[in-house]
Amino acid sequence: MSVWDYANPQLKDLVAYEPGKPIEDVARELGLAPEDIIKLASNENPLGPSPKAQEAMQKVIAEAHIYPDGGGWKLRTAIAEKFGLERSNVILGSGSNEVIEFIGHAFLQPGDNVITAKHAFLVYKLMAKVFGAETIEVPDPGYVHDLDAMAAAITPQTKEIFVANPNNPTGTLVSQEQIDRFMAKVPPHVVVVFDEAYYEFLDNPPDTLKFVREGRNVIVLRTFSKIQGLAGLRIGYGLGPPELIEVLQRTRQPFNTNAVAQAAALAGLLDQEHQDKTKRITDEGRDYLQGQFTEMGLEYVPSYANFVLVKVGDGNAVFKAMMQKGVIVRAMAAYKLPEWIRISIGTLEQCQRCIQVLKEVL
Ligand SMILES: *Cc1c(COP(=O)(O)O)cnc(C)c1O
């Protein structure tokens, strides 16, 4: 008898998410010094966390023996104030990825389906699978979500639609007009999830919070992992109408976000200067990378986020060869893009080294 005879059957063909390769692993495997390696593989903030967040973390470390505020009162209040919402509109997650899991707990059963774009963030499909739901992957011409086609794909069994805006790994954006037209077509029983992990990098972000205010069946996901530089702490949030948030609250563990993360997130949220600086560096690095790709004759997908998807031939081979030279990027075969790599935007210096190494490898 095997464990598989009694484990949930949908887990059998679930392929685990493969994260960006850690610097330490590469250093160990290749005998390189960690400080000679740069990681441009997980869309992390090259400036690190805000100094104010670091200070806030130091302060709470001495109180680590006390359970965190399970209700996340202060942080949820500050988030709500920032967006002109109420605390009851906010749920915290151990990363916004955890909120994706809450939504699954709340709405998915075997036989249901979830709609995503063909090249959407992989976690949506993984989570659907965990709950025994199917994922309908809708073609995305030019690597842009086709919201009309996604609305047309809705069936009576559809429970959730994910719109990653900008999407990861493509970096593409759908407009306000496309979103409004889409929302006019979505029936009330379908939860629409706007995943806005890269929202703060946009110059003119579409407004999806208006749907939250209108009480539509909408969750907007945001995270402290990207522009805030707190990926290691695992903290993000969802914004939605109070009744929907209340349903999600029932699916979570009592202390799902830790005290250090809550303190850092609160300080980081209020540190606009650090976010502005990060955005400036990202804009500069994106211009540089995309300019270099054009000069090198490489096809790339113009990005609205802090990474760029670029076509290099054998993505896996290029990823490995670059890693040998101390630059970690991300191969994209898991996203059905075997000829592409995704490069996170680092400091200008890191971007320059990355291009240097890419040129050597090609
Ligand atoms: C990085 C990312 C997230 C954030 O994940 P966390 O769990 O908050 O670290 C969510 N959605 C997308 C599309 C992402 O790229």
Ligand as a Chemical Component Dictionary entry (heavy atoms), coordinates in Angstrom:
data_LIG
# 
_chem_comp.id                   LIG 
_chem_comp.type                 NON-POLYMER 
_chem_comp.pdbx_formal_charge   0 
_chem_comp.three_letter_code    LIG 
# 
loop_
_chem_comp_atom.comp_id 
_chem_comp_atom.atom_id 
_chem_comp_atom.alt_atom_id 
_chem_comp_atom.type_symbol 
_chem_comp_atom.charge 
_chem_comp_atom.model_Cartn_x 
_chem_comp_atom.model_Cartn_y 
_chem_comp_atom.model_Cartn_z 
_chem_comp_atom.pdbx_ordinal 
LIG C1 C1 C 0 5.511 38.222 -6.397 1  
LIG C2 C2 C 0 4.089 38.047 -6.695 2  
LIG C3 C3 C 0 3.150 37.968 -5.674 3  
LIG C4 C4 C 0 3.565 38.213 -4.248 4  
LIG O1 O1 O 0 3.706 37.103 -3.542 5  
LIG P1 P1 P 0 3.938 37.215 -1.959 6  
LIG O2 O2 O 0 3.309 35.959 -1.488 7  
LIG O3 O3 O 0 3.214 38.420 -1.480 8  
LIG O4 O4 O 0 5.397 37.286 -1.759 9  
LIG C5 C5 C 0 1.828 37.807 -5.986 10 
LIG N1 N1 N 0 1.426 37.760 -7.259 11 
LIG C6 C6 C 0 2.285 37.865 -8.273 12 
LIG C7 C7 C 0 1.782 37.853 -9.657 13 
LIG C8 C8 C 0 3.643 37.989 -8.023 14 
LIG O5 O5 O 0 4.497 38.073 -9.025 15 
# 
loop_
_chem_comp_bond.comp_id 
_chem_comp_bond.atom_id_1 
_chem_comp_bond.atom_id_2 
_chem_comp_bond.value_order 
_chem_comp_bond.pdbx_ordinal 
LIG C1 C2 SING 1  
LIG C2 C3 SING 2  
LIG C2 C8 DOUB 3  
LIG C3 C4 SING 4  
LIG C3 C5 DOUB 5  
LIG C4 O1 SING 6  
LIG O1 P1 SING 7  
LIG P1 O2 DOUB 8  
LIG P1 O3 SING 9  
LIG P1 O4 SING 10 
LIG C5 N1 SING 11 
LIG N1 C6 DOUB 12 
LIG C6 C7 SING 13 
LIG C6 C8 SING 14 
LIG C8 O5 SING 15 
# 
